[in-house]
Amino acid sequence: MVKFRKKWWLEKINKISSIANTKKESLYKKNNNFSASKSRFDELAMWKSILYNQRKKLIDLYTNTGTLPIQKKNRVPGKKTFIYKTEQILEAHLTDPNFGVCAFSFEMSMSRVHLYRLTKDFTGQSPSEYIRNYRLHKATLLLTQANKSVSEVAYLTGFNDLSHFSKCFKKVFGVCPSEYKKVEIMSYLFV
């Protein structure tokens, strides 16, 4: 909260008043014809009173509260919007093995730090973990639904190295990809 300085506002009001008064005097001196300068003087007087009343209302409002209200601009997307946007971007770059956190933050139009903060808040994972887990979950879908080999699925989901794919897959799902494929096929046949 920002502390209100009453003296500062009063100085601003006095400055506006002095400007209006000097304008009035200069207009009057410029135009010897009083009727022509009277309309301008009335206009300046009107603006002076409007500004003075606005400032007075602000002073009364903030003197009673003692602080200036600061409005936060909520630019942070909602969880659903954020997740939807990340999934769209990750789906578009699923096969790209070079798609990492820097490219992800660029596509999301935010800094890496802000992306990390939002991803951690909404998913509980860091952006790199989120990208890897998204790819692994897509790999499970491809393994079960498509008639593709494990190496094809690894390359289709953006993994260059088959051993790294298998290691990550086993860490997340508890079995290696080929066993997962067999188990899913067997569970599908016997259900």
HELIX and SHEET records of a PDB file:
HELIX    1   1 LYS A    6  LYS A   30  1                                  25    
HELIX    2   2 PHE A   34  THR A   65  1                                  32    
HELIX    3   3 LYS A   79  ALA A   92  1                                  14    
HELIX    4   4 VAL A  101  MET A  108  1                                   8    
HELIX    5   5 ARG A  112  THR A  123  1                                  12    
HELIX    6   6 PRO A  127  GLN A  145  1                                  19    
HELIX    7   7 VAL A  150  LEU A  156  1                                   7    
HELIX    8   8 LEU A  162  PHE A  173  1                                  12    
HELIX    9   9 PRO A  177  LEU A  189  1                                  13    
SHEET    1   A 2 VAL A   2  LYS A   3  0                                        
SHEET    2   A 2 THR A  67  LEU A  68 -1                                        
END                                                                             
